[in-house]
Amino acid sequence: MTDLHDFHANLELQHIYLEAYAERYHFLKQFFESYYCYRHGLLTRNGKSDWEQIFEFSPRTVAATKVTDRKQLVRELRMPLTVLTGKLKEMVRDDELSIKSIKKLLDSHLDYVILTRHEHQKLKKAGLLDRMPADYYQQNSDNYLVTDARFSVVGISFTA
């Protein structure tokens, strides 16, 4: 069965490749999510990707572990969609876009986390829903290339 999951994950990578190559970035979120689900076996009984399972599978913040009402939780990309898309745009610009390079990028940077609605609002108020903090890009910073930087900046921490 994992061969079939790998097949579907590879199809999603091909979709991402085609969209990025054509510089049509607005549909990437759905392909990223499907790839993530197939990669981690988060599927319905019919073998389709099931984003609802992300809530059970993904790491939770300390506050989110105490919440039992699913409606009070939000799934969020660990690295914002705009940042992932930016990395794909760099690959296109530098003529480095390939299925292999996309897979490497997503396998190392595509991850979901579960937050409370309150924590999600904290990110939004800080302007960090769709960007990383400035010190993420500064080599002399403790947050340089730390994927959890935007969460730590607003005081959100994760369970071990």
N, C-alpha and C positions, 0 to 999 in steps of 0.2 A: 504494500500500500504506500510506503514512503516513496517508491519510484513514481507513483502517480502524483504525490504531493510535490516532488521535485520537478516533475514535468510542468505542473501548473505554476509553480514558483518561477520556473524558467520562462513560461509564457508571459508572466507579469513583467519580468525583466525585459523581455522583448518589447512589450508595450511601452515601458518606460524609455527604452532606447529610441523607439520610433517617435515618441512624443518629444523627447529632448532633442533629437536630431532635427526634427521639423520646427524646433523652437516653439512648441505649443506646451507650455508649462502649467496651464490651468487645470488639467485633469490628473496631474501627478499624484495628488493626495489619495485618490481612490486606488490607483495602481500600487502606491507604497503600502497602503493598508492591506490590500489583497496579498501582496508579496509577503508582508510580515505574517499574516495569518497562515498562508501556505507553508512558509518557512518553519513556523513553530507548531504546525498541526492544529491550529484553531479553526476547526471546520464543523459544518453541520453534518448531520447523518448522511446527507446526500453528497458530501464532499466539497461543498462550496465554502468559501471563506466566511467566517463568522466573527464580526467585529465585537459582538457582545462578550465573547470569551476573553477578549483583551482585559476586561475588568477583573477576571479571576486569575489571569496569567501574569499580568504585568506588576512590577514593583509598585508599592504604595508608599505614600508619605506617612510619617508617624501619625499625623492627624487622621488620614484616610483609613488607617487600620482600625480606628475606633468607631467608624461609621458603618452602620448596618443597612441603611436605606440607600440602595443603589442610585436613586434619583438625586441624592446629594453628592454624588461623585462625578468626576469629569475625567475622561481619558485625554491625555495631552502627549504630543510628541516630545521626547526628551530634548531633542534638538529641533528648533522650529522649522516648519515646512519651508519658509523663505530661505533659511540658511542651507538646508539640504538642496533646494532648488538652485541656490547660488553656486553650490559646489558642482552641480551638474552643468550649469552655464559655463563655469570655468573649464570643465572638461571639453565642452563643445568648442569654446573659444581656442583652447590649446590643442585641438584636434586629438584629444585623448579619450574620447567617448567610445566605449565598447561595452558589450554585455559583461565582460569580466571586470572592467573598472567600475561599472554601476553596482555589480554584485559586491565588490570589495567595499565600496562606499556604504551601501545599505547594511551590509553585515556588520560593519563597524560603527555606524552612526544611527541607524534606524531602530528606535526603541520607543516604546510607549511607557508612560507612568500614569498612576492614578492619583488624582488630587481631590481635595474637597472643593466644593463650589467657592467657599471663602478663599482658599488658597489660589484658585484660578483668578478670582477678582484681584488679589494682591499682585499677581503677575500682570494683569491688565492695567491696574493703576500705575505700576512702575514702567509701563510701556514695554514689557518683555514677553508679550504673547507671541510676537512674530519676529523677534530679534534676540540676539545675545547681547549681554552687557559689553560695553566698550573694552573693559579689561580682559575679556575673552581673547581679544585680538592683539593684546600688548604683551610682548615677550618677557618683559620684566615683572609681570603681574603673577600673583599666586593663582589666578583664575585663567591663565593662558592655556587655551585649548581644553579647558575642563568643561565637559558637557553638562555638568550640573550647575554651572556658574550662575545661570539666571535664577535658579531656585534658591541657591545659598544667599544671593544678594538680597532677597526679600524674606529670608529666614525660614525657608521651607527645607525640611530635612527628610531623609528616607530611612526606612527600617534597614537594618543590616542584612 
